[in-house]
Amino acid sequence: MNRIAALALAGVVMVVGLVALLAACGGSSGSQATDQASPAVSPSGSVVLTLVGEEGEKQFTLNQLKALPAYTGYAGIKSSTGVITLPAEYTGVRLSDLTDLVGGITRANGVTLVAKDGYGMTFSYAQIVDHSFTAYDPATGGEQTPSKDLTVIIAYAREGKPLGEDEGPLRLMVGTPAPGGQVVDGHWSVKWVERISVTKASAEWKVQLEGAVPGKLDKPTYVNCASPGCHGSGWVDAAGKRWEGIPLYLVAGMIDDKKRHGAGAYDAALARKGYDIVIETATGEVVTIDSRDIAGKQDVVLAGKLDGGELPEELFPLRLAGPGLSEAQMPGGIARIVVRVK
């Protein structure tokens, strides 16, 4: 276990700090799953979803999913540019019910969904069970305290009809019982879901943020923001290693002024004038980056992954990486980031 994992296994995400998540739990028994599941193709059609968990792998056709306890609610999204897609009626199966069919989840687990095109999204236990999403009023787009009714579902119908070619046959949505309920960030809506895996969760962590406004970057927020459908980016170094994470300039934008999220959160004009981004590690190392040197650069990242896996203990949870930086300017074990406007 790494040094930060030893300090805490607390729940989390972002921005969060970038975002947090949730969904109501419930479920069918393992015996029901055996009755409903098919190892490959059944007379009712082709396999559309594969579940993997502690109790093995199960595959489902669309008709077999429809035979499971159904959830109907209203789900909409807010895009990264602030555009609201109003809630529509979706019907499907609770994600928590599906994970129960392969052994369930605990706080030691995460749940990863993979789409047909390889796009993936990972949910924490807190997001699925505790409803810890960043939620918005669909009328105003303003951030709200998340409702305890937020429920993560694998939807197979929209407004009572099968999903269209642009969505399905299965789509991840976060719904509420009421038609005028909250919406969540758009990256939580994954189309063409094909595979769900219950995996071991990594340790929770947080990085303190200080600037015009205080804040934090925690694991849930970070995972949320670093997804390919949100702000995820990466850089391949001279040795061929790929570092993946969030562009540093976007994190600076969370604290460079009082606007933390959404369009205009990053003050490009202020960054061009120049300010210091001070990065401190858990061991006391301090590195200062000039905002002008990384302004708008997608490949200068606060990396949380190395070659697709978690960082080694000495770099966990985040390392700064990117072109144009010296080795001394790429510390790992980051614990605090401060924006100091001159």
Phi, psi and omega per residue, in radians:
M1 nan 2.392 -3.119
N2 -1.361 2.994 -3.009
R3 -1.131 -0.568 -3.120
I4 -1.392 -0.568 3.084
A5 -1.097 -0.570 -3.138
A6 -1.216 -0.418 -3.127
L7 -1.367 -0.618 -3.065
A8 -2.834 2.564 2.906
L9 -2.202 1.264 -3.079
A10 -1.855 2.806 -3.083
G11 -1.377 2.865 -3.007
V12 -2.891 -3.100 2.224
V13 2.571 2.822 -1.141
M14 -2.659 -2.788 -2.450
V15 -0.743 0.160 1.347
V16 1.137 -2.422 0.394
G17 -0.408 -1.800 -3.064
L18 -1.287 -0.570 3.095
V19 -2.969 2.630 3.001
A20 -2.166 2.889 -3.016
L21 -2.446 2.895 3.052
L22 -2.907 2.909 2.994
A23 -2.888 2.629 -3.111
A24 -1.211 2.539 3.140
C25 -1.849 2.804 3.134
G26 -3.124 -2.899 3.012
G27 2.826 2.823 3.061
S28 -1.680 2.812 -3.124
S29 -1.412 2.896 3.116
G30 -1.094 -0.592 -3.140
S31 -1.156 -0.642 3.082
Q32 -1.106 -0.714 -3.121
A33 -1.041 -0.713 -3.125
T34 -1.110 -0.677 3.138
D35 -1.161 -0.638 -3.034
Q36 -1.513 -0.440 -2.984
A37 -1.447 2.692 3.079
S38 -2.280 2.436 -3.108
P39 -1.242 -0.358 -3.126
A40 -2.638 -1.811 -3.106
V41 -1.996 2.356 3.139
S42 -1.980 2.991 3.114
P43 -1.005 -0.385 -3.103
S44 -1.437 -0.035 3.085
G45 2.353 -2.976 -3.090
S46 -1.462 2.769 3.059
V47 -1.158 2.267 3.123
V48 -1.983 -0.279 -3.098
L49 -2.560 2.354 3.053
T50 -2.020 2.260 3.091
L51 -1.914 2.373 3.117
V52 -2.270 2.263 3.134
G53 -2.725 -2.900 -3.088
E54 -1.048 -0.550 -3.106
E55 -1.649 0.280 3.065
G56 1.888 -2.745 -3.069
E57 -2.060 2.415 3.078
K58 -2.319 2.527 3.141
Q59 -2.146 2.573 -3.055
F60 -2.320 2.449 2.905
T61 -1.499 2.969 3.131
L62 -1.090 -0.738 3.141
N63 -1.123 -0.614 3.109
Q64 -1.195 -0.630 3.048
L65 -1.135 -0.699 -3.133
K66 -1.171 -0.355 3.125
A67 -1.413 -0.209 3.102
L68 -1.397 2.833 3.091
P69 -0.940 2.242 -3.037
A70 -1.710 2.664 3.025
Y71 -2.156 2.315 3.045
T72 -2.131 2.208 3.142
G73 -2.701 -3.016 -3.054
Y74 -2.048 2.187 -3.048
A75 -2.312 2.389 3.064
G76 -2.506 3.076 -3.081
I77 -2.424 2.797 2.985
K78 -2.049 2.144 -3.098
S79 -1.313 2.946 3.135
S80 -1.139 -0.308 3.088
T81 -1.683 0.074 3.074
G82 1.629 0.040 -3.137
V83 -1.362 2.262 -3.129
I84 -1.670 2.222 2.922
T85 -1.743 1.959 -3.015
L86 -1.068 2.618 -3.123
P87 -1.016 2.379 3.020
A88 -2.126 2.828 -3.118
E89 -1.379 2.185 3.088
Y90 -2.158 2.504 3.075
T91 -2.159 2.418 3.140
G92 -3.043 -2.689 -3.117
V93 -2.044 2.358 3.091
R94 -1.023 2.404 3.091
L95 -1.048 -0.676 3.130
S96 -1.106 -0.625 3.088
D97 -1.132 -0.687 -3.134
L98 -1.182 -0.754 3.133
T99 -1.141 -0.531 3.072
D100 -1.053 -0.499 -3.096
L101 -1.247 -0.278 3.139
V102 -2.136 0.484 3.043
G103 1.967 -0.136 3.101
G104 1.370 -3.096 -3.136
I105 -2.316 2.718 3.025
T106 -2.280 -3.104 3.116
R107 -1.181 -0.167 3.092
A108 -1.533 -0.004 -3.084
N109 -1.968 2.737 2.868
G110 -2.136 2.895 3.107
V111 -2.219 2.095 -3.100
T112 -1.871 2.249 3.075
L113 -1.902 2.403 3.139
V114 -2.185 2.335 -3.131
A115 -1.630 3.019 -3.096
K116 -1.006 -0.617 -3.107
D117 -1.523 0.102 3.121
G118 1.633 -0.125 3.110
Y119 -1.121 2.356 -3.121
G120 -2.206 2.700 3.097
M121 -2.529 2.338 -3.117
T122 -1.986 2.287 3.095
F123 -1.859 2.514 3.019
S124 -1.532 2.908 3.052
Y125 -1.001 -0.741 -3.112
A126 -1.086 -0.627 -3.136
Q127 -1.204 -0.678 -3.100
I128 -1.366 -0.703 -3.006
V129 -1.745 -0.610 -3.031
D130 -1.751 0.035 3.054
H131 1.055 0.726 -3.046
S132 -1.648 1.008 3.065
F133 -1.648 2.791 2.864
T134 -1.412 2.176 -3.040
A135 -2.092 2.681 -3.069
Y136 -2.341 2.620 3.007
D137 -1.276 2.117 -3.103
P138 -1.137 -0.373 -3.125
A139 -1.409 -0.678 -3.049
T140 -1.931 -0.353 -3.062
G141 1.416 -0.010 -3.128
G142 -1.276 2.563 -3.133
E143 -1.237 2.450 -3.132
Q144 -2.295 2.816 2.990
T145 -1.117 2.235 -3.085
P146 -1.100 2.425 3.112
S147 -1.283 2.557 3.067
K148 -1.295 -0.067 3.103
D149 -1.576 -0.125 3.137
L150 -1.033 2.240 -3.038
T151 -2.352 2.218 3.112
V152 -1.453 2.185 -3.122
I153 -2.281 2.701 2.935
I154 -1.754 1.782 -2.998
A155 -1.508 2.508 3.044
Y156 -2.167 -0.038 3.136
A157 -2.509 2.565 3.093
R158 -2.261 2.174 -3.084
E159 0.910 0.693 3.069
G160 1.385 0.041 -3.120
K161 -2.114 2.701 3.097
P162 -0.976 2.589 3.123
L163 -1.072 2.589 3.135
G164 -1.319 2.993 -3.115
E165 -1.022 -0.479 -3.120
D166 -1.416 -0.107 -3.071
E167 -2.102 -0.632 -2.793
G168 -2.133 -2.915 0.407
P169 -1.379 -0.275 -3.129
L170 -2.216 2.452 3.133
R171 -2.419 2.365 3.040
L172 -1.342 2.244 3.085
M173 -2.440 2.759 3.066
V174 -2.045 1.943 -2.995
G175 -1.991 2.923 3.015
T176 -2.315 2.757 -3.120
P177 -1.168 -0.505 -3.029
A178 -1.584 2.454 3.134
P179 -1.014 -0.578 -3.120
G180 -1.700 0.396 -3.069
G181 -1.196 -3.092 -3.061
Q182 -1.268 2.801 3.003
V183 -2.031 2.848 -3.137
V184 -2.186 3.056 3.141
D185 -1.067 2.525 -3.021
G186 -1.102 -0.447 -3.107
H187 -1.232 -0.211 3.068
W188 -1.432 -0.026 3.096
S189 -1.822 1.754 -3.070
V190 -1.849 2.157 -3.137
K191 -1.532 2.770 3.045
W192 0.946 0.796 3.101
V193 -1.141 2.306 -3.126
E194 -2.159 -0.406 -3.023
R195 -2.520 2.418 3.087
I196 -2.254 2.189 -3.112
S197 -2.204 2.313 3.017
V198 -1.554 2.094 -3.032
T199 -2.150 2.904 3.075
K200 -1.280 2.286 -3.119
A201 -1.477 2.516 3.047
S202 -1.433 2.938 -3.087
A203 -1.116 2.588 3.068
E204 -1.325 2.719 3.131
W205 -2.802 2.943 3.015
K206 -2.660 2.606 3.074
V207 -2.040 2.214 3.131
Q208 -1.281 2.443 3.101
L209 -2.099 2.308 -3.138
E210 -2.379 2.359 3.131
G211 -3.069 -2.360 3.097
A212 -1.077 -0.539 3.032
V213 -2.362 2.541 3.095
P214 -1.394 2.818 3.100
G215 -3.001 -2.928 3.071
K216 -2.643 2.674 3.025
L217 -2.023 1.864 -3.136
D218 -1.864 3.059 -3.054
K219 -1.041 -0.810 -3.128
P220 -1.065 -0.775 -3.140
T221 -1.089 -0.755 -3.095
Y222 -1.126 -0.851 -3.130
V223 -1.033 -0.729 3.108
N224 -1.011 -0.942 -3.045
C225 -1.242 -0.531 -3.085
A226 -1.457 0.015 3.128
S227 -1.179 2.621 -3.138
P228 -0.995 -0.521 -3.128
G229 -1.424 -0.082 3.142
C230 -1.980 -1.821 -3.089
H231 -2.055 0.246 -3.100
G232 -1.034 2.416 3.136
S233 -2.610 3.129 -3.120
G234 -2.871 3.047 -3.128
W235 -2.622 2.409 3.090
V236 -1.826 2.142 -3.083
D237 -1.443 -3.120 -3.055
A238 -1.124 -0.415 3.122
A239 -1.511 0.010 3.140
G240 1.488 0.155 3.113
K241 -1.491 2.400 -3.112
R242 -1.795 2.176 3.113
W243 -1.865 2.184 -3.069
E244 -2.109 2.460 3.108
G245 3.084 -2.486 -3.088
I246 -1.956 2.352 3.067
P247 -0.961 2.338 -3.108
L248 -1.049 -0.644 -3.077
Y249 -1.107 -0.541 3.121
L250 -1.246 -0.628 3.079
V251 -1.166 -0.704 3.064
A252 -1.042 -0.604 3.126
G253 -1.135 -0.333 3.098
M254 -1.261 -0.395 -3.031
I255 -2.291 0.104 -3.126
D256 -1.307 -0.394 3.045
D257 -2.638 -2.952 -3.048
K258 -1.446 -0.082 3.079
K259 -1.614 1.925 -2.998
R260 -1.577 -0.607 -2.989
H261 -2.287 2.858 3.011
G262 1.400 -3.072 -3.119
A263 -1.023 2.318 3.119
G264 1.510 0.008 3.123
A265 -1.100 -0.647 3.081
Y266 -1.521 2.069 -3.123
D267 -1.511 1.595 -3.067
A268 -1.100 -0.656 -3.136
A269 -1.131 -0.722 3.114
L270 -1.129 -0.700 -3.140
A271 -1.120 -0.644 3.140
R272 -1.187 -0.498 3.075
K273 -1.230 -0.519 3.073
G274 1.815 2.154 2.978
Y275 -2.554 2.869 -3.105
D276 -1.584 2.359 2.977
I277 -1.923 1.887 -3.060
V278 -1.712 2.147 -3.102
I279 -1.977 2.157 -3.126
E280 -2.034 2.456 3.137
T281 -1.755 2.962 -3.140
A282 -1.157 -0.353 3.138
T283 -1.670 0.075 3.083
G284 1.663 0.011 3.088
E285 -1.218 2.456 -3.122
V286 -2.218 2.257 3.105
V287 -2.234 2.343 3.137
T288 -1.977 2.223 3.137
I289 -2.003 2.350 3.083
D290 -1.390 2.275 -3.104
S291 -0.990 -0.526 -3.117
R292 -1.213 -0.426 -3.108
D293 -1.379 -0.335 -3.094
I294 -2.177 0.105 -3.088
A295 -0.979 2.126 3.077
G296 1.244 0.102 -3.091
K297 -1.490 1.968 -3.112
Q298 -1.244 -0.404 -3.034
D299 -1.712 0.090 2.958
V300 -1.708 1.799 -2.894
V301 -2.133 2.639 2.880
L302 -1.490 1.685 -2.971
A303 -1.477 2.335 3.051
G304 -1.995 -0.093 3.132
K305 -2.313 2.545 3.055
L306 -2.225 2.033 -3.108
D307 0.916 0.681 3.055
G308 1.501 -0.122 -3.136
G309 -2.021 3.042 3.136
E310 -1.159 2.670 3.125
L311 -1.155 2.650 3.045
P312 -1.128 2.819 -3.028
E313 -0.922 -0.716 -3.063
E314 -1.231 -0.241 3.135
L315 -1.919 -0.253 -3.063
F316 -1.092 2.433 0.123
P317 -1.643 -0.376 -3.062
L318 -2.382 2.580 3.015
R319 -2.315 2.417 3.031
L320 -1.369 2.295 -3.124
A321 -2.607 2.577 3.086
G322 2.818 2.896 -3.129
P323 -1.180 2.587 3.088
G324 1.491 -0.091 3.122
L325 -1.769 2.464 3.050
S326 -1.374 2.921 3.117
E327 -1.010 -0.659 -3.133
A328 -1.185 -0.376 3.141
Q329 -1.601 0.140 -3.111
M330 -2.152 1.164 -3.114
P331 -1.286 2.706 3.006
G332 -1.962 3.102 -3.132
G333 1.124 0.633 -3.065
I334 -1.151 2.317 -3.111
A335 -2.108 -0.356 -3.043
R336 -2.691 2.452 3.064
I337 -2.293 2.233 -3.099
V338 -2.163 2.282 3.004
V339 -1.744 2.122 -3.134
R340 -2.059 1.805 3.132
V341 -1.344 2.278 -3.059
K342 -1.337 nan nan
